[in-house]
């Protein structure tokens, strides 16, 4: 069956397939006939769907007490159809709710809001605490429209997407931006990383030489992957020795007889330059706190109550990395480069934080304990949430809205 149908061998690891085989081998059902194609795609499919809904019902019932967050994002299937998926998350668990095929529709805020309202009405508006989307203008406008209709529901921009946009601003600064002069060297460095990766992966001779010296593969940048620039740079640093052996291999000289000579020489110039590797290590060093926060936030573990502290800690760690590299005193020194990065990070945070983040932060007992308050090593001392300036500035109306949410 596996060979004839070209099924993947990973099917043998599937626990349901193994249980299926076990049941067959231990049963005495004479004349058993597998289900037909039409029955599999109609009757049995509906039965399985009903069975799954029964298994998920206790999870749905818990939303009355815990509340639920609706998470949505635009995507595309294998047929290139534009989709908007909606997931539900509560208590550390998540489940798929619905997928909308938006083919032939203009995805403006009215249309997107109507899709969200469809799901909210289906699941019950009294159970929904927030809608989490990316920072696209249509999703933002749709979220604000829903907030106007249901004042107790928050629109919350995805923190991971906000961090990824901040990283993109650092790695690809625009000419008119205030931080262009400070970050343009990063843009050049990322361009070199991309050129090295693409040259080796896109040319058979270079790839063969690289594979002879390395057991790892290079990683391309991908718009749909968070922090792809950092991941690509980390992989290059991991295979540094292999890259050096590749460009110093005698067969690398054969590129001089082709029209690829200029690109091959540039790749070699970067790889054998100690100063270039120093810049790469510096870039990975001060972006690692941002990348680590992206990894912590991009999980199924509830972390809304940790976002404030994670963001503050991340900026402080970036400051330490930059000041240490520049040899500047951590408490009294100044760095124009860090000021530019800090401006980018804080601008993104100011666009994405909500009173819900502040309320969740204020309900964590850990942030009131004296040992935690005294354990901070940054320039700004730690303060309890009720004494923080940001907590006092969110306003009584926002706090009232937070308190209206049913919380356990």
C-alpha positions in Angstrom: 0.0 0.0 0.0 2.8 2.4 0.9 4.7 1.8 -2.3 1.7 1.7 -4.6 0.1 4.9 -3.3 3.4 6.8 -2.8 2.5 7.4 0.8 5.2 8.9 3.1 7.0 6.6 5.4 6.2 8.9 8.3 2.7 7.4 8.1 4.2 4.4 10.0 4.9 6.7 12.9 1.3 7.9 13.1 -0.3 6.5 16.3 -3.7 6.3 14.7 -2.3 4.2 11.8 -0.5 1.9 14.3 -3.7 1.5 16.4 -5.6 0.8 13.1 -3.2 -2.0 12.2 -3.3 -3.4 15.8 -7.1 -3.5 15.8 -7.1 -5.3 12.5 -4.6 -7.9 13.5 -6.4 -8.6 16.8 -9.9 -8.7 15.5 -11.8 -11.6 14.0 -14.1 -9.7 11.7 -14.6 -12.0 8.7 -15.0 -10.3 5.3 -13.9 -6.9 6.5 -14.0 -4.4 3.6 -12.3 -0.9 3.8 -14.6 2.1 3.4 -15.1 3.4 -0.1 -13.8 6.7 -1.4 -17.3 8.3 -1.4 -18.1 7.1 2.1 -14.8 8.3 3.4 -15.3 11.8 2.1 -19.0 12.1 3.1 -20.6 10.0 5.8 -17.5 9.0 7.8 -16.1 12.5 7.5 -19.3 14.0 9.0 -19.2 11.4 11.8 -15.5 12.2 12.5 -16.3 15.9 12.6 -19.1 15.3 15.1 -16.8 13.2 17.2 -14.1 15.9 17.3 -16.7 18.5 18.3 -17.8 16.3 21.2 -14.1 16.0 22.3 -13.7 19.8 22.1 -16.9 20.7 23.9 -15.4 20.7 27.4 -12.8 23.1 26.1 -15.6 25.4 24.8 -17.5 25.1 28.0 -14.5 26.5 29.9 -14.6 29.7 28.0 -17.6 30.9 30.1 -15.3 31.0 33.1 -11.9 31.7 31.6 -12.7 33.7 28.5 -11.2 33.1 25.1 -8.9 34.9 22.7 -9.5 34.8 19.0 -6.3 34.7 16.9 -6.5 35.4 13.2 -4.1 35.7 10.3 -4.2 35.8 6.5 -2.7 32.8 4.6 -2.9 30.9 1.4 -3.5 27.2 0.6 -1.8 25.0 -2.0 -4.2 26.2 -4.6 -3.1 29.8 -3.9 -6.5 30.7 -2.5 -6.4 33.6 0.0 -7.6 32.5 3.4 -8.3 34.1 6.8 -8.0 31.6 9.6 -9.4 32.0 13.1 -8.1 30.1 16.1 -9.3 30.1 19.7 -6.9 30.2 22.6 -7.6 29.8 26.3 -5.8 28.4 29.3 -2.8 27.4 27.3 -4.8 25.3 24.8 -5.9 26.3 21.3 -8.2 25.0 18.7 -9.2 25.7 15.1 -12.5 27.6 14.7 -13.0 28.5 11.0 -11.3 29.4 7.8 -12.7 31.9 5.3 -12.0 31.7 1.6 -11.7 35.4 0.6 -11.2 34.8 -3.1 -12.9 37.6 -5.2 -13.4 39.8 -2.1 -11.6 43.0 -1.2 -10.1 42.5 2.2 -10.9 46.0 3.6 -11.7 46.5 7.2 -15.5 46.2 6.7 -15.2 42.8 5.2 -12.6 41.6 7.7 -14.7 42.9 10.6 -17.8 41.0 9.3 -15.8 37.8 9.3 -14.7 38.4 12.9 -18.2 39.3 14.0 -19.5 36.1 12.4 -17.2 34.1 14.6 -17.9 36.2 17.7 -21.7 35.7 17.3 -21.1 32.0 16.7 -19.1 31.5 19.9 -20.8 34.1 22.1 -19.6 37.7 22.5 -19.7 37.4 26.3 -16.9 34.8 26.2 -14.5 36.7 23.9 -11.8 38.8 25.7 -9.6 39.9 22.8 -9.0 39.5 19.1 -5.3 39.0 18.2 -4.2 39.9 14.6 -1.1 41.2 12.9 -0.5 45.0 12.5 -1.9 45.3 8.9 -4.1 48.4 8.5 -7.2 46.5 7.5 -6.9 44.2 10.6 -6.3 47.1 12.9 -9.3 49.0 11.5 -11.4 45.9 11.8 -10.3 45.4 15.4 -11.1 48.9 16.4 -14.5 48.6 14.7 -15.3 45.5 16.8 -14.1 47.4 19.9 -16.7 50.1 19.2 -19.5 47.5 18.9 -18.3 45.4 21.8 -16.6 47.7 24.4 -15.5 44.7 26.5 -13.5 43.1 23.6 -9.9 44.3 23.0 -8.1 44.3 19.7 -4.5 43.3 20.4 -1.7 43.4 17.8 0.5 40.3 17.7 3.5 41.0 19.9 5.7 38.6 17.8 4.7 40.4 14.6 5.5 43.7 16.2 8.9 42.5 17.2 9.5 41.1 13.7 8.6 44.5 12.2 11.0 46.2 14.6 13.8 43.8 13.5 12.9 44.6 9.9 13.3 48.3 10.6 16.7 47.6 12.1 17.9 45.4 9.3 16.4 47.3 6.4 16.3 51.0 7.4 14.8 53.3 4.9 16.8 56.3 3.6 14.3 58.8 5.1 14.3 57.2 8.6 15.9 58.9 11.6 18.0 55.8 12.3 19.3 55.2 8.8 22.8 56.5 9.4 23.2 54.4 12.5 21.8 51.2 11.0 22.9 51.3 7.3 25.9 49.1 8.1 23.4 46.4 9.2 21.6 46.6 5.9 25.0 46.1 4.1 25.8 43.2 6.4 22.5 41.5 5.7 22.9 42.0 2.0 26.3 40.3 2.2 24.8 37.4 4.2 22.0 37.0 1.6 24.5 37.1 -1.3 26.7 34.5 0.3 23.8 32.2 1.0 22.2 32.6 -2.4 25.4 32.2 -4.3 26.2 28.9 -2.7 22.7 27.5 -2.8 22.0 28.6 -6.4 25.2 27.3 -8.0 25.8 23.6 -8.1 29.6 23.8 -8.1 29.7 26.1 -5.0 27.1 24.0 -3.3 29.1 20.8 -3.9 32.3 22.4 -2.5 30.4 23.6 0.6 28.7 20.2 1.2 32.2 18.6 1.1 33.2 20.7 4.1 29.9 21.0 6.0 27.2 18.8 7.4 24.8 21.7 7.8 22.8 23.6 5.1 22.5 27.3 4.8 19.2 29.0 5.5 17.5 31.4 3.1 15.5 34.4 4.3 11.8 34.1 4.1 9.2 36.9 4.5 6.8 34.5 6.3 9.3 33.5 8.9 9.9 35.7 12.0 13.4 37.0 12.4 14.6 35.2 9.3 17.6 37.6 9.0 18.8 36.7 12.4 18.4 32.9 11.7 20.3 33.2 8.5 23.1 35.1 10.2 23.3 32.5 13.0 23.6 29.7 10.5 26.4 31.5 8.7 28.3 31.9 12.0 27.7 28.2 12.8 29.3 27.1 9.5 32.1 29.7 9.5 34.9 27.2 9.4 33.2 25.3 6.6 32.7 28.5 4.6 36.4 29.4 5.0 37.4 26.0 3.7 35.0 26.3 0.8 36.3 29.6 -0.5 39.9 28.5 0.0 39.4 25.3 -1.8 41.5 25.1 -5.0 38.4 24.4 -7.1 36.9 27.8 -6.0 39.3 29.5 -8.5 37.4 28.0 -11.4 34.8 30.7 -11.0 37.3 33.2 -12.4 36.8 31.7 -15.8 33.1 32.4 -15.8 30.8 35.4 -15.6 30.4 34.7 -11.8 33.9 35.9 -11.0 32.8 39.2 -9.4 30.2 37.5 -7.1 32.6 34.7 -6.2 35.3 37.2 -5.3 32.9 39.2 -3.2 31.8 36.1 -1.3 35.4 35.1 -0.7 36.3 38.6 0.4 33.6 38.6 3.1 34.3 35.0 4.3 38.0 35.5 4.8 37.6 38.9 6.5 37.9 38.8 10.3 36.4 42.3 10.5 33.3 41.1 8.6 32.8 38.2 11.0 33.2 40.6 14.0 30.3 42.6 12.6 28.3 39.5 12.2 28.9 38.4 15.7 28.0 41.9 17.0 24.8 41.9 15.0 23.8 38.4 16.4 24.8 39.6 19.9 22.5 42.6 20.2 19.6 41.1 18.2 19.6 37.8 20.3 17.4 39.3 23.0 14.9 40.4 20.4 15.0 36.9 18.8 14.7 35.2 22.1 11.6 37.2 23.0 10.1 36.3 19.6 10.7 32.6 20.3 9.1 32.9 23.8 6.1 34.8 22.5 5.6 32.5 19.5 4.4 29.5 21.5 1.2 28.1 22.9 2.1 29.0 26.4 0.1 31.9 27.9 2.4 34.9 28.2 0.2 38.0 28.1 1.0 38.7 31.7 4.8 38.6 31.0 4.9 40.9 28.0 5.7 44.1 29.9 8.6 42.6 31.8 9.8 40.7 28.8 9.9 43.9 26.7 11.7 45.9 29.4 14.2 43.1 30.0 14.8 42.7 26.2 15.6 46.4 25.7 17.9 46.4 28.8 19.8 43.3 27.4 20.2 45.1 24.0 21.6 48.1 25.8 24.1 45.9 27.7 25.3 44.2 24.4 25.7 47.5 22.6 27.4 49.4 25.4 29.8 46.5 26.0 30.8 46.4 22.3 31.3 50.1 22.2 33.2 50.2 25.5 30.7 52.7 27.0 29.8 52.9 30.7 26.4 51.3 31.2 25.1 53.8 33.7 26.6 57.1 32.5 27.5 56.5 28.9 25.6 57.4 25.7 25.3 55.6 22.4 23.7 57.1 19.3 23.4 53.6 17.8 21.5 52.2 20.8 19.3 55.3 20.9 18.2 54.5 17.3 17.5 50.9 18.2 15.6 51.9 21.3 13.5 54.4 19.4 12.5 51.6 16.9 11.6 49.2 19.7 9.7 51.7 21.8 7.8 53.0 18.8 6.6 49.5 18.0 5.7 48.8 21.6 3.7 52.0 21.9 1.7 51.0 18.8 1.0 47.4 20.1 0.5 47.6 23.9 -3.0 47.8 25.3 -4.5 48.3 28.8 -5.0 44.5 28.8 -1.2 44.0 28.8 -1.0 46.4 31.8 -3.8 44.7 33.7 -2.3 41.3 33.2 1.1 42.5 34.3 -0.4 44.1 37.5 -2.0 40.8 38.5 1.3 38.8 38.7 2.3 38.5 42.4 6.0 38.0 41.4 6.3 41.7 40.4 5.5 42.9 43.9 8.1 40.8 45.7 11.0 42.7 47.2 13.6 40.2 46.0 12.4 40.6 42.4 12.4 44.4 42.7 16.0 44.4 44.0 17.3 41.9 41.5 17.3 44.3 38.5 20.7 45.2 37.1 19.7 47.9 34.6 19.9 51.6 34.7 16.2 52.1 35.5 15.4 50.4 38.9 12.5 47.9 39.0 9.2 49.2 40.5 6.0 47.5 41.4 3.2 47.6 38.7 1.1 49.9 40.8 3.9 52.4 41.0 4.9 52.3 37.3 4.3 55.4 35.3 2.8 53.5 32.4 0.2 51.9 34.8 -0.9 55.3 36.1 -1.2 56.8 32.6 -3.5 54.2 31.0 -6.5 56.1 32.5 -9.6 55.2 34.6 -11.8 54.3 31.6 -9.3 51.8 30.3 -9.0 50.2 33.8 -12.7 50.1 34.1 -12.9 48.2 30.7 -10.3 45.8 32.0 -12.1 45.1 35.2 -15.3 44.4 33.2 -13.6 41.2 31.8 -14.5 38.0 33.7 -11.2 36.8 35.1 -10.4 33.9 37.5 
